[in-house]
């Protein structure tokens, strides 16, 4: 089970804002939208117990949620890419006569993955 230790920075009711130090494995990913020069990730979590700013907390993610998030992070863009390429090649000749269908497929695949 993935486990992260962070510091509570703000508490509002049962919602706590927790800061985590970025790991070296996160350095090149960028999936969370952090910039390269940022070293802290911020997460708002519901806590079933009393915490105050400055407390250190450990958060764990169930393995099934970890696998699901990994599948969404990597699998969804891959499916979009393949679907965009196939659709672009199949429809490219009809919608853009005189254009190379593989080029249209490549462009639609990249666009679908980016979206």
Number of C-alpha atoms within 10 A of each C-alpha: 11 9 9 13 14 20 19 22 16 16 18 9 10 12 14 21 18 25 20 17 14 14 11 9 7 13 14 9 11 10 9 8 8 16 10 11 7 10 15 14 15 16 12 13 14 12 14 8 6 9 18 13 13 12 11 15 15 10 12 11 12 10 11 10 11 14 12 11 12 12 13 12 12 11 13 12 18 16 14 19 23 18 17 22 26 19 17 22 21 15 15 21 16 12 12 11 10 9 12 12 22 16 14 23 24 19 17 23 25 17 14 18 18 10 9
